[in-house]
Amino acid sequence: MALDKVHPSLKLYTSNDFFYLVPNDRSDILRIDRVSHDIQLINGAEPLPPTEDVQDTYGLFGIIRLLAGPYMVIITGRRRVGTICGHDVWKITSTDVVSFARGTRHLTDLQERHNREYLAMVHTVLATDGFYYSTTYDVTHRSQQLYNTSPEFAQMPLHERADQRFVWNTHLLRDLSVEPDMHRFAIPILHGFITISECTINQKAFTFALISRRSTYRAGTRFFVRGVDRDGHAANFVETEQLVTHGKAIASFVQIRGSIPLFWSQRPSLQYAPPPKLVNTELQKEAFRRHCETQEVQYGYQVLVNLINQRGREKPLADAFDAHVSLMSNPRVKYDAFDFHHECRNMQWQNLDKLITRLRPEHKQFGYFAIDAEDMVTRRQEGVFRTNCIDCLDRTNVVQSMLARITLNEQLQDMGILRTGEATELHANFEKLFKNVWADNADACSVQYSGTGALKTDFTRTGKRTIFGLMRDGWNSMVRYYKNNFADGFRQDAIDLFLGNHVVELAEGASLPSPLERKYSWRYRVLPLVLLFVFSMLIFCMIIPATSLRAQFIYCGFWIMAIMFTLFFMYKTGPDFVNQPRLRAKDKNV
């Protein structure tokens, strides 16, 4: 771990001209000038100006610049998740966003309105569940990476040594990153899912942890970010590590998920499931190659497990995926297609065993990473399963949990916790914990990408599909439809702002045009009013009796037809009514 740990807690002193972040040991103080925006370390013994504005905080999330100037984001609430190798891991439960400026009178009315919208975007990201950190442990690297590092790397500050793919506040820490002496105030924060449970099987205690790390590269929402970018970064890329510690022994198994690594899109258009579209470009092959080579460097051998439909609208994607693997001709990359929906139709979930059986040779070959009680490496994970469905959420998590269970049984047997041939399924308490942990992981990844909990989690939790699970999936599907069409443009903008994909220019809305100024089509303005009018007329006809029942039927029928025609026209021009991103309006596929 880092030689100088990050300060575990601070007090924020606020005066008219300065912020002071003071650690409990007062070894040093971070002073921020609210006017010039200069950041300095001062002697901890230096007296502070008298102020009544003192706030407890657990760390500095970072600083983000909006139209009104910089805003400081601090951690005000946290919950201890557990310990990994003796190091506390925390989940952020609340934050506060504090403005450097004491007012917004220097802004125009338009800028003030847009500043409020930018601020709402920041709060939207911070309100998304799943931010974690440790002040003494590197949660961004998997165990095998941590063990392979040099002594010099181990002494680096946490924010410098962290895997930048998984640090969600890199953009917010840029002011502190340029000053090496400020590293004790810089906390690298992970977005994803972490659970740590103390367990006992056969009177032997061990720690079971699951860590999902969501990538900042090509991050976004379900329909607005698909496929890969030019650098080979896949949308919704998540590294999931299942970790077991028993005394000083450690066992780790890593899997990854990510969008089909091709240029393709599926833009929302009011359809329930817009058809995916491949982008015809000469860059397809190069981007696919970069993605696979990058993962090969990171993880070794790969099995690309593709769970999308092998027929219908998804078939062109499946065919293109298969073709690009063949064209690359890399013996370290294998492709395995399994039509999840077709194979498991009519509740035939036992057919998943076909896939698991096919993957057994690679599963045995890849193995897992292990360290014994003497800190000696006894195993290394030589490859990884890269699993995807169309969203990399529901079907993906089901298959990942099944592969993880097989490995877990091997790990616990090798550690002497399970007897030879014994399985975790025989221990009811742990079995319930294991299923719920993986289902909770599915929900967390799904909320962060699609806006709702995952589908099919009843199978993960109970091992079978239930009527209640089907009803829950139906509800989540309806909520997804609403959010993907009418809310995710704003949420995509929020993510791009937070990660620094869009940097606010202070002159926006004054001497520069503002990207927040949305241009609406006439259909967006007129058709909802038409729909409201014809619907009102239908209600009027139903309430007010006509001269005859036949006439009333004719009038009502006319307005029903008008409603249907208006809805059909809105549906055909669906993209005009979708909540589109504004900060990066075009999908950066190519």
N, C-alpha and C positions, 0 to 999 in steps of 0.2 A: 504493500500500500504506500501511499504518498508519505513522504517524510513529515511534512507539515499538514496536518489534517485541516479540513474546512471547519470554520467556527460553527459549533452545533446550535448556538442560539445568540441572539443579538437584541439590543434595545435601539429603537429608532428615535433619536431626538430631532425635533423639527423646530427650527427658528425661522425668522423672516427671510434670512439670506442663505441658510445652510441646512443640509441634512447631515446628521452624524449617525453612523452605524457603529455601535459600540459593543464588542464582545464582552462576555461575562468576566473574562480574565483581564480585560483592558490592556492586552498586550499591544494592540495597535487599534487605531480608529480610522474608519473610512469617512472622509469628509467630502461632501458633494456641494458645490456652489450652485445654488438654484438660479442664479442670474447668468454667470458665464458658463455653467455646466461643466466646469473643471472638476476632476475627481483626484483626490490626494489621500495618501496615507499620512497620518500625523501620529505623534507620540501619544501612547495611551495615558501617560501621566498629565497630558495637557488639560487644563480645566475647560469645561464646556460652558457656553453661555446659559444663563438661567432660562428655562422654558417649562411650561406646564404640559406641553405636547410631547409625551413620551409613550411609545408603543412597543410592546413586546413582539418580537418576530423570530422566526426560526431560520431565516436566511433570505438572501436576495435572489429572487427569480431572474431579475435582470432589468434593463432599461430599454424602453421602446420610444421612438420619436413619432409624434403625431403632429397635426397642424398647430396645436397650442404649444408645442414644444415637447421636451422629454417627459416621460412618465416612468416612475419607479414602481416595479412590481415586487411585492414582498410576500413571503409565506407567513400567514398568520395562524394557521391551524394545521395540525398533522396528527396522524395515527400510526403507531408502531405496528408494522406488518409482522415482524419477527426478526430473527437473527440468522445470518449466513456466515458460517465459519467464525462466529463470535462478533460479527459486525451488525449493528442495527440497521434495518431498512425501514424507511418511512413512506407513508402515502400522504400526499398533500390533500387536506380537506377544505382549506379556505385560503384565499389570497386577498390582497388589497392593492389597488392601483392608485398611486399618489402622484399628483401633478407637481412638476417643478414650478410652473407658473402659478401665481396667486390669483389669477383670473383669466378671462378670455376676451377682455375688452380690446385687445390688439388685433382681433380677428374681425373680418367682415361677417355679416349675418349668414352668408352662404358658407363661409369657412367654419363658423361656429356650428352650424347644422351638420356639416360634414365631419367635423372633429368629434361630435357626439356619436356619429355613426361609426367612425373608426374605433372610438372607445368601446362601443357596444361589441364590435368585432373582437377586440381583445378579451372582453369579459366572456364572450361566447366560447372562445378556446379554453380559457381558464376554468370555465364551468363544466367542460367536458371531463367526465370522470376518467382517472387513470394516470395521474402524474406521480412518479415515485423518485426517491433519491436516497443516497446514503452519504454521510460526511466522511466515512472511513473506508468504504468499499466501492469498488468499481462495478456498478450494476450493469454497465453498458457492454461489457465483454463477457463472453461465455467462459466457462472454467478452463477449457483447453487452451484458449488464447492467453488467459492470465498466467497459466503455468509456463507457457512457452516464452514469456517476456524476459528481457535482460534485467539485471539488477538496476541499471541506469533508468530503464523505463519505469521500474517499480517505484523509483524515487521522484518521478515527475508529479506535478500537481494533478489533481483529479481531472480538472476540466481540460488539461492539455493531453493527457493520456487516454481520455475517453474515446470510444468508437463514435466518430462524428455522425455516422449514419443514424444513431439512435439518441442523439442529444437534441432535445426539442427547444432548448433555450440558447443555442449557439449564437443566434442573431442578437438576442437580448444581452448577451455577455460580452459583446464585441468591445465595449469601452473598457472593461476590466481585463480582457484577454491581452491587450497590448502592453499592460504593465505587469511584469512577472511578480512583483512584490504584493500584488493584490489577490493572489490566487486563493488565499484563505477565505475570501468572501465570494468566490465563484463556485457555485454548486452545479454540476452537470445533472440535468433532470431528464428522466426517461418517461416516455408515454407508452402505455400498453397495459400490461396486467402482471401483477406479482402477488402470489399467495405463498405463505410459509406456514407449515403445520407440523406440530410436534406429535409424533405417532408412536404406537407400540404394537408390535406383532411378536407373538411367542415370547412375551416378557422382555423383548429387546427394543430399546428406544432408538428412534432415528428421526431425522428431519426430512420432510418431503416438501419440495418447493417447485413451483412452476413460474417461469419468467417469460413473458412475451414482450419483445422489443419491437416497437413500430418504427419503421424507417421514416426519416424526414425527406428523403429523396422521392420525388413524385408523389408526395402526400396529398391527400384530398378526399373528396366525397365520392360516393359510389358511381354515379353515372358521369360525372364531370372529369374524372381521372381514371383512365383505363390504360392497359398496355404498357409500353415502355417509352422512354425518351431516347434521344440520340446517343446518350452515354450508356444506355442499357439498363437504366434504373427502372424497375417495375413498380407499378402502382400497387398500393396495399401490401407492400412487402413487410413481412413480420417474421422475426426469428424467435422461435420458442424453444426454451431450454427446460427440460425436466431434470431436477437436481435432487440427489439423495445424499445426506451426510450421516455417517454413523461413527460417533467418536471423531477421530481425525481422518477417517476414510471418506472419500468423495467419489460420487459417480454421477456423470452428466450425459444426457442424450439430447441432441439438438435436431430440430426439424425447421424447415422454412416454408413459407407460403408467399405467393405473389401472383399478380395478374399475368395472363398469358403474354409472354415477352415478345410481342409483335406490335406494330403500329395498328391499332384498331380503336374504334370509338363506339359509344352507345349513348348518344346524347338524349336526354329526356325530351319528350314531345307530347305529353299527356297520355301516351299509350301506356298500358300496364307494364309491358316489357318491350321497350324499343328494340328493333332488330340490331344485333351487332354488325358493324361494318368494318371490313378490312381496308386499310389505306394502301392504295397502290403506289408504291415508291421504291426506288432502287436502294433506299437506305434500310429496308426491312432486314436483309441478310446481315448487314454490318451491325445493326443494333442488337439483333438476336445473338450474334457471335459475341459481342461485347458483354452482354448479360451473362451468357453461359461461362465465358472465360473468367469474368469477375467472381462468379460464384465458385468456380473451380479453384481459384486462388484462395478464397475464403474457407471453403469446406471440403475440397477434394472431389471424389467421385460424386455423381449426381444421378438420381432417378427422378425424371420429370413425370409425376403422376397426374394425369389429366382426367378430371372427373366430369367434364362437360358433356352435353348430349352429343352423340355421334351421328345424329340425324336432325332434320329440321333446320331451324334458323342458325343453330350453333355449329352445324356441320362444317361450313367453310372455315371457321376458326380452327376446328379440330384437324381438318385436312392440312391447313397451312402450318400448324404447329408440328404435325408429324413430318411434313415435307422439309421444314427447315432443320429439324434434327437430322434427317437423312442427308441433307446437303452438307451439313457441317462435318459429318463423318468423324466424330470424336469418340473414340472407344471409351472415354471416361464419362460419357453422357448417354444415358439410356432413357427411352421414352416408353411409357406404359399408359395406354388409354383405357378407361373403364367408364362405360356409360352408366353413371350412378342411377339416374332416374329410371332408365329402362331396366337395368338389372334388379333394382329394388322395388319395381312397380308392384302394386297389390300387396304391399307390406312384406315383400320377400326380403327382409333385411339380412337373412342368413346368407344371401348371395355375396355379401361383402367378404365372406371368407374366401371366395374365389380370388379376389384381388390380393388379400393378405397372403394367401398361399403362393401366388405368383411372385410376391415381393420377398419371400423368405430367403432366397439365396443372397440377395443384396443386403437384406437386413442382417444376416449373419456376417457377411463380408465387411460391412461398414462398422459394426460393433458400437461401442460407446467409450467415453473417456473415463478413466478411473485412476485414483490415487489411493494407496493403502495407508495404513496407520503410521508407517515410517516415512511418509511423504515421497514415496517412490511411485512413478507412473507404471501401472500394470497393464493398462489398455489405452488405446487411442481410437477416436472415431475417425475413420478413413473416408467417409462419404456422408451424403445427406439426401434425404427424401425431400424433394420440392413439390409440394402438393398444391393443386389449384382446382377450383371450379370456376364458374363464370364470375363470381364475386370474391372468391377465396375466403368464404365465411362458413356457410352452413355445412355443405357436404365435405368441405376441406377439414373442418374441425372433427367431424365424425371419424374420418380415416386417420387423422393424426393421433387421436386419442387411442385408437386400436393399435397402432404401431407403438405408441408410448407404453401401453400396458404390457406388450410382449417384452420390451426392453426392461421395464421395471421389474418384472418377475425374474429376469436374468440377473439384474443388479442386486436385488435383495437376496437371491440364492448365493451369489458370489460373496456377499458380505456376511453370510451366515445367519441372516435374519429369517429367511425362509428355508425350510428343509429342501433337499433335492427332490424335484418333481412337484413341490408344493406351489400353489398359486395364490395371489392376493384375493381372488374371488371367494376363497374359503373363509375369509375374515370379514365378517359383515360390516363392522364399523369402518375399517379402512376402505372397503369396497365402496361404501356410500360416500366417503370423503373423496376418493379418487374420481368417481363419476361426477360429483358436484363441482370439483375443482376444474375439470375440463369443460363442463357446461358453462361455468362462470367465465372461463377464458373465452369461450365462444361468444357469450353475450358481450363481454368487454370489447373484443375486436370488432364485433358487429356494430355496436353503438358508435364507436369511433369512426367507422367508415360509412355505414348506411343510415345511422340515426336511430335504429331500434335494436332490440335484443335479437339473438340469432334464431333461426328456424331449426327444427329437428332436434332441439336440445332435450326433449323428452326421451329420445333414444339414447343420448349420451348419459342422461341421469339415471335412467331405469333399465336400459338395454332393450326397450321395445317402444313401439309407437302407440300412443294413447289418443282417445277422443279429445281429452282436454288439451293434449299437445297439438292436435290438428286445429282446434279452435284458437289456441294461442298463436299458432303460425298464421292463421287467417287474419287475426287482428294485427299482428306485426306487419303482415304484407300490406294491409290497408294503410297503416301509419307510414310505412316506407314509401308507398306511392305518393302520399301527400307531401312528405318531406323532400323526396327526390325531385318533385316537380315544382313545389312552391316555397321551399325554404333553403335548399342546398346551395343555391347561387350565393346567398349571403354567407353561408357556412364555409364555402370554398374560398371566398374572399377573405374571411377571417383567418383561415389557415395560411393562405399566401402572405397576408400581412404579418402574422405572428412569426413565420419562418424566414421572413426577409425576402420572399420572392417578389414582393412589391414594397418599395421604400417610399414613404410619403415625402413629397416635395413641399417645402414650407410655402411656396407660392401657388400651390393648387387652389383654385377657386378665386385667385386674384389675377396675377399676371400670366398664370398658366391654367389651361383647362383642367377640370377635375374629372378623374375617371369615375367618380361616383355619380356624375350626372347621367342618368339613364335616359336613352332615347326610346320612346314607346311608339309602336306602329298604331295606325288608326284603328286596327282591329282590336288591339288591347284596350283602347279607350272606349270604342263604340259597342262592341259585341256584348260585354257584360251588362251595359245599360239596356240593350235590346232584350237580353235574356230576362233581366229584372222586370222590364215592361210587360213582356208576353206572359211571364209567370204571374204577375199581378192581375193581368186581364183574365187569366184562367181562374184565379181565386175569385175575382169579381163575378165571373159568369156562374161559378158554382154556388155563390152566396145569393146573388140577386136572381130571383125566378124570372124566366122568359115568358112570352105569351103562351107558349106550349112546351110540353116536355120534349117534342121532336126538335124544336128550335133550340132549346137549351143544349141538347146533345150535339147539334151541329156547331153551335158557338164553341162549346167546350172542345169538341174535336178539332176545330180550326186552331185554337190556341195551343192544344197539345201538339199538333203538327208543327206549329211555329216554334215551340220549344225544342222539339226534336231536330228541326232543321237548323236552328241556331246552335244547338249543342254539336251537331254534326259538323257545321262549318268551323266552329271553334276547335273541334278535334282535328280536322284536316289541316288547320293552321296552328297546331299545337305549340311549336316552339315560341310563337309570339306571346304565349301566356305562361311560359315557364320562367321561374325565377333564375335568371342567368347571372353568372359571375361578371363582375365589371372590372376588377383590377387586372386580371389576365384573361380577357374575354375569350381568346381563342385557345383551344386545347393545344398544348405544346407537344404534340405527337411528332411533328416533323420540323 
